[in-house]
Amino acid sequence: MSTETAPTMARALLVLLVSTLAFAISFAAWMMFGVTGIPIRHELGLNASEFGLLTATPILTGSLLRLPFGIWTDRFGGRIVMALLLAGSAIPLWLSSYATKLWQFLAVGLALGMVGAVFAVGTPYVARFFPRNRGFAMGVFGAGVSGAAINMFVAPQLVNHFGWQSVPRVYAISLLVVAGLFWLLALPDPGKNANAPTMRAQLGVLRDPRVWKYCQYYSIVFGGFTALSIWMPQYFLNQYHFPIAQAGLMAACFSLPGGVLRAVGGWLSDRFGAHRVTWWVLWVAWICLFLLSYPQTDLIVQTIRGPLAFHIGLPAWGFAALLFILGVCFACGMASTFKYIGDDFPTNMGAVSGIVGMAGGLGGFLLPIMFGALLDILGVPSSCFMLLYGIVWVSLILSYLTEVRRFAVIGTPDSDESPNPPSGSLRAAPGG
């Protein structure tokens, strides 16, 4: 084991802050095509399915690389892996500004997508500095997904004033600056095992059914967050006819709380347990998605006085309000899922967080493509929310079958039970 002395709380907080900054900038770069894809779509004449593929391509690489990067973090340490990943990601990001054909965008998108693996590096890295408050620490670090909101604010302004090519160039320079800052301020991993198990040995956790359950949860809370973050700017642009800058600001109503409030989700998970937070998050998200799924509808009722027309549909402000609530739900759900991991797999968090993060990223890759395909087939813009509604329903059923009967979800626990049972506990609740 490492002989490093335990860092002071001030140094640990500094590591947490600089890691969160690195994740936020990385996530903004990862979500870049959500905004730059709009002018690229017009230049290339892409349909909805091709646009979905364009925006989702970086998500694929970032998802698949989360597993090996999470394992390498356990073996080599988060400081060196994070710094190298940030610096290396700047190269394909810069090159993407010279692409002119769809295949070129897809090819370079696969390369720049590796920046999405930053999450699998930072999660176990920061957790090691906060053994007693893992939920809070991982929640604060996870707030780096607010980089999606940064992208919504910054990228439209760059597109309007300097063209879409300026966005990847600015992001590439930012990654290099943050990589240098991270290397200067971060600390070696406390308790890092220099003789960590091989990748094959660490993959043995795949035999644990809890890992697959957490993968399913994260595929909707993170995958849904990622997919909607890159899909909503064009949704506001096409459905509410906002200019690109205003569409980006409206889309930030979803991505901003989804990032900033993740730390709150971590605190709630520490206080009330991962299961209770996840359960209620899924229910609220399910209700929001039901309302968002209803398409803009015009009805004509024949009355004795003649036809009477009705319009049913969410105004822009109502739509944005529901997106805000959904973003809060997904933020808390992302934090609670990793609270599960921190409680149940403290010795191999890198491998498990890599696996679960990969599942969430694959959800973020597949969902935009499915959004585009459904839109091309059905022609109903809200079909993306219909799909998410069904996936959340599956998650609720899974949670009920595996955990609800084993926890006192509603009401206070019995006096002989801990008020915060371990996430993976199989203790039966009264009457369960």
N, C-alpha and C positions, 0 to 999 in steps of 0.2 A: 504494500500500500504506500501511498505517497507520504513523505515525511514533512510536507508543508504544514506550517502552523495554521490553525483556523483563522480565517480572515475576520476582521472586526465587522460589526454591523454596518458601519459607514462604508467600508470598502465593498461589502457584499451588495449594498444598495447601489453603489456606483456601477458595479458589474451589471446589475439588473437593468439600470437605466441605459447604459451604453448598448447592452444586448437588445433591449427593446427598440432603441433607435435604429440599430442595424436591421432588425426584423421589419420595422415600418418602411424603411427605404426599399428594402428588398421586395416587400409585398407590393409597394406601389409599382415597381418595375415589372413584377410578375403579372399585375393586372393591366399593364399598359395598353394592350390591344382592345380593352373595353372602350377606350376613348379613341385611340388612333385608328382602330378598326373601322370607325364610322367614315372618315374621309377615304380610307383605303378601299372600303366597300364600294363607294361611289366611283373611284378611279378604275377599279377592276370590274365593276358591274356584277358583284356577287349576289347570289340569292341568299335566303335566310339560312339554309343548311350550310352553305359555304362560309357564311359569316360566322356561324356557330363553330365550325371547324377551325377557322382562323383564330378566334378568341380563345378556344380551348386547347390548342396545340401546346402552348407553354405549360399549361397545367399538367399535361400528361408526363412530361419529363420531370418536372418538379415533384410529381407524385411518386413515380417509380424510383427516383433517387433518394427519397426520404429514408427508405429502409437501409441501404448501405451507408448513407451518411450518419444515420442514427447509431449504427453499429460502430462505425469508425470513431464517432465521438466517445463511446465507451472505451475504445481501445487507445486512441491517441490524445484525447482531450478536446474539449469544446473550443478552447482559445485558438489553437492553431488551425483546426478544421474550419472554424467560422471565418477567420481572416483570409485563408486561401480561397474559400468558396466565394466570398464577397468580391475579392479582386479578380478571380477567374471569370465571374459572371459578367463583368463589365465589357469583356471582349465581344461576345456575340450580341450583346445589347447595342453596342456602337455599330456593329456591322449591319444590324437590322435596318438602319436608316438608309441603306443603299439598295434595299430590295425593291424590285419593280414588278415582279410576277408572283402569282399565288404560290407556286411551288417554292419560290425563294423565301417568301414569308413563312411558309410552313417549315421549311428546313431550318431557317435561323431561329424560328420560334421554338423548335425542339431543343436547340442549343441554349438559348437564353432562359429556357424554363428551369434550368438547374438552380436558379436563384431561389426557387420556391422550396428547396430543400433546407433553407436556413432554419426553418421552424424545427425540423427534426434534430438539428444540432443545438439550437438554443434552449429547447425545453429541458433536456436532461442536464445541460450545462448550468443553467441558473438554479434548477431545483437542488443541486448539490450544495449551494450556498445557503439554503433555507430549509434545513431538515425538519423544522417544527412548523413551518408555514408554507408548505409546498403549494397548496391550493392558491394562496394569495400570490406567491412568487410567479407561478406559472400563469396565473390570471393577468398579472401586470405585463409579463413578457408577451403573452398572447394578445394583449392590447395592440401589439404591433400590426395586427391585421387592419388597424385604422389607416394603414398605408393605402388601402383601397379608397378611403375617403380623401387622402392626400392626392391620390391620382385624379380623383374627380374634380378637385379644386385647381390643381396645377396644370394637368395635361390640356384641358380645354383652352386655357389662356395661352399656352405655348402654341397650340394648333392655330388659334385665331391670329396670333401676332407673327409667328415665325414658320408656320407649316408643321405638319405632323412629324417631319424628319427631326425636328429639334427635340422632341420628347425623348426618344431613346438616347440621344447624345447627352442631354442634361442628366438623365438617370444614370448613365454609365459613369460620368464624372462624379456624381454623388456617391455611387457605390465605392469608387476608389478612395474618396475622402473618408467615408465611414469606415472602410477597411483599415486605413491607417490609424484613425482615432480609436477603433476597437482594439487594435494591437497594442497601443500605448496604454490604454486604461484598464483593459481586462486583466484578470489574474489566472494563473494555472488552476485547473480543476482541483478542488479539495476532495480527497478521498478517491481520486481516480486510480483505477487498478491498472497498472502497467502490464500485467499479465492477464488481461481480460480473456474470456473464452473466445474460441474461434467463431466465425460467422455461423457455421453449421450448428454449433452448440447453442448459440443464442437463439437461433431460429426454432429451437425446441419448444419455445413458448407458444408456437402455433397450435400445439396440441391442446392448449387450454381453451375451453369454449368461451371463457370470459373475454378473451382477446377478440374473437369473432363478433361477439355482441357489441363490444366497444367500437369495433370497426363499423358496424351497421349504424350505431348512433352518430358517429363522427362523419359518416358519409352524407348524412342529411344536414347536421348543424354546420359543419365546415364546408362540405361540398355544396350545400344549398347557398351558404353565404358567398362562397367564391363565384358560383354560377350566376347568382343574381347581381353580384357586384359588377360583373362584366356585361350583363344583359340589360340592366335597367337604363343606362344612358340612352341607348337606341330605342328602348321602350317609350320613355318620356318624349324622345324626339319624334317618333312616329305616331304615338297615340294622343299625345297632348300638344304636339306641334310646337315644342319649345326649341329655341336655338341651342346649339351644342353646349355652350357655356352654362345656360340655365338648366338644361337637361342633366348636366353633370352635378350641379348643385342640388337638384331634386333627388338624384340618385344617391347623393351623400346622406340623405335622410335615413337610408338603410345601412350604408357601409360605415358611417361614423359611429353610431351607437354600437354597432356590431363589433367595433374595435375597442373604443374607449371603455365601454362597460364590461369588458371581459374580466377586468380585475375585480369588479363587483361580483361577477359570477364566481370567481375564485374564492372570495370572502364568504359568500353564501354557502358554497360547497364545504368550506372549512367549518362553518357554523352549524349547518343543518344536515350535512351529508350529501354525497354526490347523488344518491338515488332520489331523494326528495326533490332536489333542484331539477334533475333531468325529467322526472315525471311531470312536474307542473309546467316546465318549459315546453315539453311536447304538446301538452293540452292547449296552452295559449297559442302556440304556433299553428296548431291544427285549426283553431277557430279563425285566426287571421287569414290563413290560406283559403279557407272556405269562402270568406267574404271577397278576397282578392280574385278568386277563380271566376266569379260571376261576370260574364261578358257584358259589354255595353249593349243594351237591349231596347228596342223601340216596339211598343205594343199599341195596337189599335183595337179599341173595344167599340162594337156596334151598339149604340144606345138608341132610345126612341127619339132622341134629338139629333141623331146623326153620329158619325164616327168620332170617338174621343181618343186622342193619342196620349200615350204615356212614355216617358223615357226613364229607364232604370240603369243606373251606372254610377260609379264612384267619380266625384269631381277630383281634380288634381290634388287638392289639399287633403281630402279624405284618403285617397290612395297613398299619399306620402305619409300620413299619420299611421296607417296600418303597416306600411313598410318599416316605419320607425319601431313600432312594437315588435314586429317580426325580427328586426335586427337585434333588439335587446334580448329576445328569446334565444336566438342563435348564439349570441355572445355568451350568455349564461350556460347554454348547452355545451359549447366548446370547452369552457372552463371546467364544468362538472365532469365531462368525459375524461379529462386529464387528471382530475382529482381521483377518479376511479383508478387510473393507471399508477399514480403516485402511491396510493394506499396498497394496491394489490401486488405491484411489481417493483418495489423500491430498489432491488439489486440489479435489475436489467431494464431500467427505464428507457435507455437509448434504443434497444431493440424493439420494445413494445411500442414506444412512442413513434418509432419509424414505421412499424407495421400499421398502426392505427392512422398515423398521418398520411401514409400512402393510400389507405382506403378512402380517407376524406378527400385527398387530392384527386383520386380517380373519379370520385363522385363529382368534383368540380370540373373534371375534364369531360365526362360523359353527359352531364346535364345540359350544358349549352348546345351540344350537338343534338340532343334529344329535343331541346326547346325549338331549335331551328327546323328539325324534321317535322315536329308536330305543327308548327306554324305553316310550313309548306303544304302539309297534308290537310289539316283542318281549316286553316285560314282564320283561326280564332286567336287573337293576341294573348288572351289570358290563359291559354292552354298550358303555359309554363307553370302557372300556379296550380292548375289542376293536377299536374304530374307530381309536384311537391306535396300536395295535399294527400295523395295516395301513399307516398313514401312515408310521410309522418304517421299516417294511420298504421302502417306496418310496424313502425318503431313503437307505437303505443301498445300494440298487441304483444310485441316481443317483451316489452317492459312488464306488462301485466302478467304474462305467463311465467316469467323468470324471477320477478322480484316483488311485485305488489303483495303477494300473499306471504312474503317473507319479511315485510317491513310494515310498521304502523305508519302508512302514508298520511292518513288524516287523523288528527287528534294527537294527544300526548302519549309517549311510550309508557309502558308499565314501569313501576318503581324498580323492578329488578333488572331492567334493561338500561344500557347506556343511552343517553339522549342523542348520541352521534355514533351509531354502530358503524363498523368498518364497511367500506363500499362493497366488498366481496363477501360479506357475511351471509351465511345461509340460515341464520336463526329465524325461526318461525314467528310471525306476529300473532297476537291473540286471535284465535278462531281461524287461522290460516293453515 
